[in-house]
Amino acid sequence: MTAGEITACEPRRLLAFRWREPGWQDSLDVAVRLAATGQRTAVTITETGFVRAQTAPALARDHEEGWLHHLGQLRRACERRADSQHPVSP
């Protein structure tokens, strides 16, 4: 069973957590940082601990692909929301 815990939370700036899957020797640490850049928000995700957890070599790449997928979904959702708040006149 996957298990985890929140390790840091700074509203509007940072959410960090540690999580672990069966078969890993230790947990992975994830930090999601938000930074306002004008009208936009930059999102930076850092995931560490793969060597310490003795995970399969491809897992870091798989997780990177997964985070990019989820960030893309988040971006599209934010763009749809922004478009619906500012409709274009015909």
N, C-alpha and C positions, 0 to 999 in steps of 0.2 A: 504494500500500500504506500502510495506517495504521502509524505509527511513534510510539513514545513512550518515556519514561524516568521512573523514580521520582526525584523531586527532594527528598523529605523523608519520613522515617518515624520516628514516635515511638510505640512500641507502646502500644496502648490509648488513644491520643490523636489521632494525625494520620497520614494517608497523603496525600501530595501527588504529583502527576505532571503531566507535560507531554506532550501528544500532538498529532499532526498528520495531516491527511488530504491526499491529493493535491488540488491546486487552491487550497489555503489558502496565503496569503503568509507565514504564521508559525504558531507553535504556540498551542494553548489551554492554559491552566493550570487544574488542578483540585485543590482541597483538600477532603478529607473529614475533618471533625473530629468526635470523639466526646467526650461529656461525661456523666459519671454524674450522674443526678438521682434520688436515692433508689434504688428498685428498677428503674429504667429507665435507658436510655441515649439521650441526645439526639444525633441525627446532623445535622450541618450540612454541606451541600455548596456550595462556591463555585466557579464556573467563570468565568474571565475571559480576555480576549484577543481577543474577537470582532472588535473594531474593528481592532486591530493585524494580525490574520490576514486582514482584508478578506473575511470570510465573507458569505454571503447574509444579508440583514436578518432573515429568519425563523429562522435557525439557532439563535440564542440561545433563542427561544421553544420550538423543537423539542427542544432539549437539556433545557430545564427540564421539559417534559412527560415526556421520557424518564427523567430522574432521579426525578421524582415516581412514575412507574410502577415503577421498580426499588426505590425506597424502600418503596413499598407492598408489593411482593413480600417484601422483607426483613422488614418488620413482621409480615406474616402468617406467615412461616416462624418467626419468633421466638415469636409467640403460640402457634403449634401446638406448638413445643418446650416452652414453659412449661406449656401445658395437659397435655402428656403426662408431665411431671415431677410434676405436682400433680393427679392425677385426682380428680374430684368423686365423693363417695360417693353411691349411690342412696338 
